């Protein structure tokens, strides 16, 4: 088994990047949905 620190680092960076991306979108859509609900409550 050969060990490549660079490949390992890239793998971890990609994983962290994807995780951050998913979390960001999750948060973004949650805020958007919340804002829409607040608007509906205000206008009804």
N, CA, C and O atoms as a GROMACS GRO file, in nm:
protein
  176
    1UNK      N    1   0.085  -0.121   0.000
    1UNK     CA    2   0.000   0.000   0.000
    1UNK      C    3   0.088   0.125   0.000
    1UNK      O    4   0.169   0.143   0.090
    2UNK      N    5   0.072   0.208  -0.099
    2UNK     CA    6   0.153   0.331  -0.101
    2UNK      C    7   0.068   0.449  -0.055
    2UNK      O    8  -0.053   0.456  -0.081
    3UNK      N    9   0.132   0.539   0.013
    3UNK     CA   10   0.062   0.650   0.078
    3UNK      C   11   0.094   0.781   0.007
    3UNK      O   12   0.211   0.820  -0.002
    4UNK      N   13  -0.007   0.849  -0.042
    4UNK     CA   14   0.011   0.978  -0.109
    4UNK      C   15  -0.056   1.087  -0.028
    4UNK      O   16  -0.178   1.101  -0.033
    5UNK      N   17   0.020   1.165   0.048
    5UNK     CA   18  -0.040   1.272   0.130
    5UNK      C   19  -0.118   1.372   0.045
    5UNK      O   20  -0.221   1.424   0.088
    6UNK      N   21  -0.067   1.398  -0.075
    6UNK     CA   22  -0.132   1.495  -0.163
    6UNK      C   23  -0.270   1.444  -0.204
    6UNK      O   24  -0.369   1.517  -0.196
    7UNK      N   25  -0.276   1.320  -0.249
    7UNK     CA   26  -0.404   1.261  -0.290
    7UNK      C   27  -0.502   1.257  -0.174
    7UNK      O   28  -0.621   1.283  -0.191
    8UNK      N   29  -0.450   1.225  -0.056
    8UNK     CA   30  -0.533   1.220   0.064
    8UNK      C   31  -0.589   1.358   0.093
    8UNK      O   32  -0.708   1.372   0.125
    9UNK      N   33  -0.505   1.461   0.083
    9UNK     CA   34  -0.547   1.598   0.110
    9UNK      C   35  -0.655   1.641   0.011
    9UNK      O   36  -0.754   1.703   0.049
   10UNK      N   37  -0.635   1.609  -0.115
   10UNK     CA   38  -0.733   1.644  -0.219
   10UNK      C   39  -0.866   1.575  -0.192
   10UNK      O   40  -0.972   1.635  -0.206
   11UNK      N   41  -0.858   1.448  -0.152
   11UNK     CA   42  -0.979   1.372  -0.121
   11UNK      C   43  -1.056   1.438  -0.007
   11UNK      O   44  -1.178   1.453  -0.014
   12UNK      N   45  -0.984   1.478   0.098
   12UNK     CA   46  -1.049   1.542   0.213
   12UNK      C   47  -1.105   1.678   0.176
   12UNK      O   48  -1.214   1.716   0.220
   13UNK      N   49  -1.030   1.752   0.095
   13UNK     CA   50  -1.077   1.884   0.053
   13UNK      C   51  -1.205   1.872  -0.029
   13UNK      O   52  -1.300   1.948  -0.010
   14UNK      N   53  -1.208   1.775  -0.120
   14UNK     CA   54  -1.327   1.753  -0.202
   14UNK      C   55  -1.446   1.718  -0.115
   14UNK      O   56  -1.556   1.769  -0.135
   15UNK      N   57  -1.424   1.629  -0.017
   15UNK     CA   58  -1.532   1.586   0.071
   15UNK      C   59  -1.585   1.704   0.152
   15UNK      O   60  -1.706   1.723   0.165
   16UNK      N   61  -1.492   1.783   0.206
   16UNK     CA   62  -1.532   1.899   0.286
   16UNK      C   63  -1.605   2.001   0.200
   16UNK      O   64  -1.703   2.061   0.243
   17UNK      N   65  -1.556   2.020   0.078
   17UNK     CA   66  -1.617   2.116  -0.014
   17UNK      C   67  -1.760   2.073  -0.046
   17UNK      O   68  -1.852   2.155  -0.044
   18UNK      N   69  -1.778   1.944  -0.077
   18UNK     CA   70  -1.912   1.893  -0.108
   18UNK      C   71  -2.005   1.906   0.011
   18UNK      O   72  -2.121   1.944  -0.003
   19UNK      N   73  -1.952   1.875   0.129
   19UNK     CA   74  -2.032   1.884   0.251
   19UNK      C   75  -2.074   2.029   0.275
   19UNK      O   76  -2.189   2.056   0.308
   20UNK      N   77  -1.980   2.121   0.260
   20UNK     CA   78  -2.008   2.263   0.278
   20UNK      C   79  -2.111   2.312   0.177
   20UNK      O   80  -2.199   2.392   0.209
   21UNK      N   81  -2.098   2.263   0.054
   21UNK     CA   82  -2.189   2.301  -0.054
   21UNK      C   83  -2.331   2.257  -0.021
   21UNK      O   84  -2.426   2.334  -0.036
   22UNK      N   85  -2.344   2.132   0.024
   22UNK     CA   86  -2.475   2.077   0.059
   22UNK      C   87  -2.536   2.154   0.176
   22UNK      O   88  -2.654   2.189   0.175
   23UNK      N   89  -2.453   2.181   0.277
   23UNK     CA   90  -2.501   2.255   0.394
   23UNK      C   91  -2.545   2.395   0.355
   23UNK      O   92  -2.648   2.444   0.403
   24UNK      N   93  -2.468   2.460   0.268
   24UNK     CA   94  -2.501   2.594   0.223
   24UNK      C   95  -2.636   2.596   0.152
   24UNK      O   96  -2.719   2.683   0.180
   25UNK      N   97  -2.658   2.501   0.060
   25UNK     CA   98  -2.784   2.497  -0.012
   25UNK      C   99  -2.900   2.465   0.079
   25UNK      O  100  -3.009   2.523   0.067
   26UNK      N  101  -2.876   2.372   0.173
   26UNK     CA  102  -2.979   2.336   0.269
   26UNK      C  103  -3.022   2.460   0.347
   26UNK      O  104  -3.142   2.487   0.363
   27UNK      N  105  -2.924   2.534   0.394
   27UNK     CA  106  -2.948   2.656   0.472
   27UNK      C  107  -3.018   2.761   0.387
   27UNK      O  108  -3.112   2.825   0.432
   28UNK      N  109  -2.971   2.778   0.262
   28UNK     CA  110  -3.026   2.877   0.171
   28UNK      C  111  -3.175   2.851   0.145
   28UNK      O  112  -3.257   2.942   0.152
   29UNK      N  113  -3.208   2.725   0.114
   29UNK     CA  114  -3.348   2.692   0.086
   29UNK      C  115  -3.434   2.701   0.210
   29UNK      O  116  -3.552   2.735   0.202
   30UNK      N  117  -3.374   2.669   0.326
   30UNK     CA  118  -3.449   2.680   0.452
   30UNK      C  119  -3.485   2.826   0.478
   30UNK      O  120  -3.598   2.857   0.514
   31UNK      N  121  -3.388   2.915   0.460
   31UNK     CA  122  -3.411   3.059   0.480
   31UNK      C  123  -3.516   3.109   0.381
   31UNK      O  124  -3.606   3.184   0.416
   32UNK      N  125  -3.503   3.064   0.254
   32UNK     CA  126  -3.598   3.106   0.150
   32UNK      C  127  -3.739   3.060   0.183
   32UNK      O  128  -3.835   3.137   0.171
   33UNK      N  129  -3.752   2.934   0.225
   33UNK     CA  130  -3.882   2.880   0.261
   33UNK      C  131  -3.940   2.953   0.380
   33UNK      O  132  -4.060   2.980   0.384
   34UNK      N  133  -3.856   2.987   0.477
   34UNK     CA  134  -3.900   3.058   0.596
   34UNK      C  135  -3.949   3.198   0.558
   34UNK      O  136  -4.051   3.244   0.608
   35UNK      N  137  -3.876   3.264   0.469
   35UNK     CA  138  -3.914   3.399   0.426
   35UNK      C  139  -4.049   3.394   0.354
   35UNK      O  140  -4.134   3.480   0.374
   36UNK      N  141  -4.069   3.293   0.269
   36UNK     CA  142  -4.196   3.278   0.198
   36UNK      C  143  -4.310   3.257   0.296
   36UNK      O  144  -4.418   3.314   0.279
   37UNK      N  145  -4.287   3.174   0.397
   37UNK     CA  146  -4.391   3.149   0.497
   37UNK      C  147  -4.424   3.276   0.572
   37UNK      O  148  -4.541   3.306   0.596
   38UNK      N  149  -4.321   3.352   0.608
   38UNK     CA  150  -4.342   3.478   0.680
   38UNK      C  151  -4.424   3.575   0.595
   38UNK      O  152  -4.512   3.644   0.646
   39UNK      N  153  -4.395   3.580   0.465
   39UNK     CA  154  -4.470   3.668   0.375
   39UNK      C  155  -4.616   3.626   0.369
   39UNK      O  156  -4.706   3.710   0.373
   40UNK      N  157  -4.639   3.495   0.358
   40UNK     CA  158  -4.776   3.444   0.352
   40UNK      C  159  -4.853   3.482   0.479
   40UNK      O  160  -4.969   3.523   0.472
   41UNK      N  161  -4.789   3.468   0.592
   41UNK     CA  162  -4.853   3.500   0.720
   41UNK      C  163  -4.884   3.649   0.727
   41UNK      O  164  -4.990   3.689   0.776
   42UNK      N  165  -4.792   3.731   0.679
   42UNK     CA  166  -4.811   3.876   0.685
   42UNK      C  167  -4.923   3.923   0.593
   42UNK      O  168  -4.996   4.017   0.627
   43UNK      N  169  -4.937   3.859   0.477
   43UNK     CA  170  -5.036   3.908   0.380
   43UNK      C  171  -5.173   3.845   0.396
   43UNK      O  172  -5.270   3.895   0.338
   44UNK      N  173  -5.185   3.738   0.472
   44UNK     CA  174  -5.316   3.673   0.484
   44UNK      C  175  -5.403   3.744   0.587
   44UNK      O  176  -5.517   3.703   0.610
   0.00000   0.00000   0.00000
